[in-house]
Amino acid sequence: MANAERSGRPAEALGATAVGRTRTPTRTPLRMACLGLWLIVAGLAARQVSVVLSTPRGERLTDLETWVGPNGVLHVKGALYDSTRFTGTPFNGLVLKPFTRAAEQALGWGWTFGTLLLVVALGLIAARALPQPVGRRTALLAAPVAIALLMLSLPVRNTLWLGQTSIIPVLLVLLGCFTARGQRTSGLLIGVAAALQPTLLLFTPLLWCTGRRRAALRAGGTFAACTALAWAAMPHDSHRYWVHHLAGVGLGGPAEDLANQSLHGALLRLGLTGPLEIALYLTLGAAVAVLALRRAVRYVDDGQLLLAVAVTGCAVIVVSPTAWQHQLLWVLLAVVGRAGRRAGDRYVWPVTVILIMTLPTSMLLPDMRALDPLRTNLVLLAALAAATAVPFLSRTSPHYRAPLPPEYAPAVPARFRHVPLVPLLRRVLTRPNLLLELLLIRVTYAAYARVRLAATGGSNSAGRTEAEENGRQVLGLERALRIDIERWANHTVVTVGRLRDFFDFYYTSLHFIVPLTVLAVLYWRRPADYRWARSALGFATLLALVGFWLYPLAPPRLMPTLGFIDTVHGVQDFSRPDYGTLTSLTNQYAAMPSLHFGWSLWCGLVIAVLARRWWIKALGALHPLLTASSIIATGNHWVLDAAGGAVVVGVGFALTYLLSGPRAAAAAAEHERTPTRKPVHR
């Protein structure tokens, strides 16, 4: 194929290796970073092998055992699809048949290490296929980064756990598109991949429309030959697969299962069935395929060959009758697309893709019924967006290599000589991308909730003994300091109904509302100060997680024999405390430090520093005082918990200052007051 770029230079063809980078000397820090990434890759590979092979037999490589184990379906001399356990094509079964003679243990080791080698090969090919030109840093770091992302991705982890073959078709397609010499070899590899996964035939029109017609014909002919060979060897099984199961539909789990991230599965989960669902699936699938192929052809003409392949692969996911988790690697390859003209928007797409492909959906979206259609189809939506909607930039765009830079605060010296410790973290004056911020806040909170629960061994009962002992230590220290006012405050408030109701409401309702409101106002009205405040809050929360992990602490209301009254949740059975619908999801022994007070103190400090009117500053200062009163009066925290919350917030602001210097607004004001001052060079 000899397409031309819009710049007039010949484009690289499908089937040619993307090489030819200019060789320049690499600096030592860059080489050290590359070495560190390769060590991380090695650690991830060792971790994957350890997790898989340390799991007892019967719980690991379950699909592989089902297929080629001692009692696997490939040993059966009857029909291959009498049960629905085998989900591959008849050609897949024909290829796997010889492996049934291997012992399961040896096959498990060989299969696991072989799969890891395939992942490495996949990452190397993807790294070498990046659109030209690439910088020295990208050329050196692309391969370990790609392999590490593949190792962390849910499809690869699922493939290793189940003993699946889903990496092989993806690798064959990439080999056919980027390393094969000549159109015949390219078409042969893609045809074999389609014989293993029929919907990969969608790559044949891509070959045809980009001028590689011999490769397209060879791919179609190879697919037909492999299918015919399997039909001749296993006619009954082939008939069952292609006719009875409609190319695999109904094999494995039910098509409406959450793991099936295809358009067909999504329509079934929405309650559509019968002829209406089939007609809608075929119509929408055809539209997605046509639109995705048009986009892919345009990206081939633009020289973004890997993106074109990824877009087509995402369309394969959408139009497949079933797309199980181990078959979804195409979405991760779409991370190479560049979207967004501003530097602040450039990271939205890759970060979203990486999070979707590496984290469970429960960490990305809250457990709300209204969000069920999004949460249950998140990978499908990412594939659909990559195939049809995301406006990836053309290489001819002036913003492709040089996005619009953010506005930075002028560099001014801090009070201390070595501040900021990281000069690269310059103060940005413009607001960050809202979608990216919301996504990262959600992921951070989900990780925070999981660490809180894991700090006591995964349940509240697991850490009860240690938490109660730590509670007695805290109470003893407070008595020595003469600040043990919790029981007096608790019993005083209980006797005044309106005061009790007020503190209960304040404790349960404003913990999240006020910080989120402050963040929202800052984001909209004071974007530079938003970054400063958000960083301090993030550091404080991370430090609090360390405290939860190292020092589980029972709050006063969960300390037996001390006579505290739980004003919010009522009388408790201390062996099995009940505090509502979140009983099994939260760690009630994560009391030190108190983030109820810490977050309220953060709000008060931010409002006091940034508000212009005195009465708003006064309200900001009042919020942590009322929060401290509520957490003590309701029996949910000790006084020293609040002190711990104040410490982590103070350290959070201090770390923000040390790492990146003064606030952006303060830096800008200082620069305006002293416009002729020379910057300090470090």
Secondary structure, DSSP 4 states (H G I P E B T S, - for coil): ---B-TTSSBPPPTTS----PPP----HHHHHHHHHHHHHHHHHHHHHHHHHHTSPTTSSSHHHHHHHSTT-GGG-SS-TTSSS---S-HHHHHHHGGGGGS-HHHHHHHHHHHHHHHHHHHHHHHHHTSPSP--HHHHHHHHHHHHHHHHHSHHHHHHHHHT--THHHHHHHHHHHHT-SSHHHHHHHHHHHHHHSGGGGGHHHHHHHTT-HHHHHHHHHHHHHHHHHHHHH-HHHHHIIIIISTTTTTSSS-TTSTT--SHHHHHHHTT--HHHHHHHHHHHHHHHHHHHHHHHHHHHHTT-HHHHHHHHHHHHHHHSS---GGG-HHHHHGGG----SBTTTTTHHHHHHHHHHHS-HHHHS-S-GGGHHHHTTHHHHHHHHHHHT--PPPTTSTTTTSPBPPPBPPP---SSTT-SSSTTSPPB-SPPPHHHHHHHHHHHHHHHHHHHHHTTTTSTTTTHHHHHHHHHHHHHHHHHHT---HHHHHHHHHTSHHHHHHHHHHHHHHHHHHHHHHHHHHHHH-HHHHHHHHHHHHHHHHHHHHHHHH-----GGG-TTS----TTT-S--TTS---STTTTTS-TT--SS-HHHHHHHHHHHHHHHH-SSHHHHHHHHHHHHHHHHHHHHTTS--HHHHHHHHHHHHHHHHHHHHHH-S-HHHHHHHHHH-TTPPPPP-
